[in-house]
């Protein structure tokens, strides 16, 4: 199965996907765009900050040009846009004219809409994630590498999360991780993608976490390793 099939996304119909959470957002954005770019006009960008793309088939337009964008689409390439240089070599969101054009004219649009400081789990602050109004689907990613490790090592905004729920000092378990993700992102009715199921043990723990999310009301969950879709 393709990632689109697993996540319930179309491949040849209009969709604008905001990708939130931690533990594989950028990898998911690239993997989804690769499945679509030869079929439909495909774009990626961020509403926060990401590193410039370094992957075949992705063209970074900085500054953005509608003409160059259409030319890249005609060549079966993914267009990435972003105008604001920031520290550490990252770039920020494109201006509204470029973002609006990509969302309006593109068929498949994937937006990294959250930051996680490279941790595998995140509880969002009230101003996060940054989701555009033209979003048609929200996907929340969590990294299974967090399970079995101390919460202070693996949860971005742990102090904020502890204001909302009880998080034990011991190793993070699947139930706690599932409750964390639901409390943080359940209001968006997202698809939850539990990434980094790279071993049978992590896959089993991921299935337990997915079961807890479904008990809490998640409409769709997936347990997988994005590595398999980027090879």
N, C-alpha and C positions, 0 to 999 in steps of 0.2 A: 504493500500500500504506500501511497505517497503521503507526505506530511499533510497536504491539503485534505485528503480523505480522512486521515486520522483525526484531524482537528475540526472537521466539518466545514471546511472552507471551499468555495468554488474555485476553479482554475480559469474559467473563460467568461465569468461574469464579474461585474463591478464589485470590488470590495476594498475597504480601507481599514487596515488592521493596526490597532495600537498595541504594542508589546510592552508589558510591564513586569515588575518583579525583579528576579535576580537569578544568576546561575545559568545563563545561556541566551540572553535576549538578542545579542548581536548575531550569534550563530544561527538562531532561529530566523532572524530577518534575512540573512544571506541564503539560508537553505530554502526558505519559501520563495524568495525572488528567483532563485535558480530554476525552480520547478515551473515558473510561469514565463520567464523572459522571452523564450522562443515562440510563445503562443500569443501573448497579449502585451500591451504597453505596461511596463513594470517599473516601479520607482521605490526607492528607499530614502529615508532621511530621519533625523532625530528631532524631538522637541526638547531635548536636554543637551547632552554633550556626548560625542563618540569620537573614536579615532578615525582618520580617513580610511576608506576601504582599500584593502590590498588583496583583491581577489579577482580572478579572471571573470570577464563579462560585465564588470561594474565600472561605469564611467562617472567620475566626480566632476560636476559642472560648478566651478567656483571661479568667477561669478556665473550665475545661472543665465542660460540663453534658451528661449523657447525653440528657436531654430535648431540649435545643437541637440536639444532634448528630443525633438521629433526625429532628427537624423539618427540618433542613438537607438531610439525605439525601432526604427525601420531596419536597423542592423541586428535586431534581436538582443540588444544589450539592456542592462538595468541602469537606470539613471539615479544617481545620488546627488543631492543638492545640499548646500550649507554655506553660509557666508561669513559667519562670525568666528574669527580665530580666537581661541582661548588657550590657557596655559597647558603644559604637558603634551603639546602636539595635537590636542583634540580640536574639533570644530563644533559649532553650535547649530541651531536651527537655521534653515533658509528664511529669507524674509517672507512676509505673508503673500506677496505677489507670486513668488516661486512655489511656495507650499500650496497655495490655492490652485495654481495651474496644474501641478502634479496630481492633486486629489481630484480635480475636475476632469482633466483630460486623460489621466491614466486609468487603466482597468484594474491593475493589481498594485496596491500601495501598502507598504509596510513601514511603520513608524516606531522607532525605539522611543518610548515615552516615559522612561524611568531611569534612575541612576541607583547603583547599589554598592559603589566603592569596591567592586570585585568580590563581594561576599556572596555566598550561595542562597541566602534568605534575606528578605527585607520586609519590614513593616513601614508603610508609607506615612509621611507627615501629612497634615491636613491639605497642604498645597500640592501634594503629589497623588498620582502621576499626572503628567501634563497631557491630557487627552484632547485631541482636536474634535470639534463638534461634528465634523463630517465622518467620524469613525463609525464603521458598521459592525465591527467585532473587536472585543478586547481579549487578549490572551495574556495570562499571567504565568510566568516561568518561575520554577523553584529548583534549586540544585540539591540533589539527593546526597551530595558529598557532605552536607551539613549534619546529616543524621549520625548520632553517636559522638558528636563533638561538643565542647562547651559552648553555650549560647553566645558568650561574649566574643567568640572567635568567628562566628558564622552568621549572626543576625545583624543586619544594618538597621540602625535606630532601635536598638534593644531597649534602651531606657524608655522610649516612647511606647513601645509595645507592652512593657511591664506596667504602664499606667492603665492599660485596658484589660490585661489578662494576666493570669498566673503563669509565669515561666520558671520552672525549677532551675536551680543552679547546676544540676547534673546534666549529663549528655542529652542533647535534643533527641526526642523520640518521634516516631511518625505521627502520633496523635497531636502532640504539641505543635509540630510543624504544620499540620493540616489546619489546626485551629488558628494559628498565626496567619496563615495565608487567607483563610476565610474572613477573619476579623479585619484584615487589612484591605482586602480587595473584593469581598463578596458583593458589595454594593453595586459593582459594575456588571454583575451576572456574566463573569468571564468564562472562557475555557481555561482550565488549569493544565499546564504541561509540566510534568515532573521529570526533569532532565537528569542526566548523569547516571542512568541505570546501566552502568558499565560492567557490573558483576551480578551474578544470580542473587547474592545477598542484598545488594542495593535495589535490585528489581523487586524483590519480595517486600522490602521495607517501603518502596514506592507504592506498591499495591495497597499496603496498609494505610499509607497516607492518603491515597486516592479514595479508599473506602470511607475514611473519616470525612473527607471533603464532600463526598456524596451524601453522607448522613446529615451534614450541615446544610445541604441544599445546592451543591454544585451541579450544574446542568450537564457538564461534560468534563471528563478528565482523561489524560493520556500519560502513560509511563513509558519512557523510551530514552535512548541515548542519541543525542543529535549528531554525534560523531558518525553514526551510520549513514546520515543523510548529507554529509559534507565530503565524503570520500569520492 
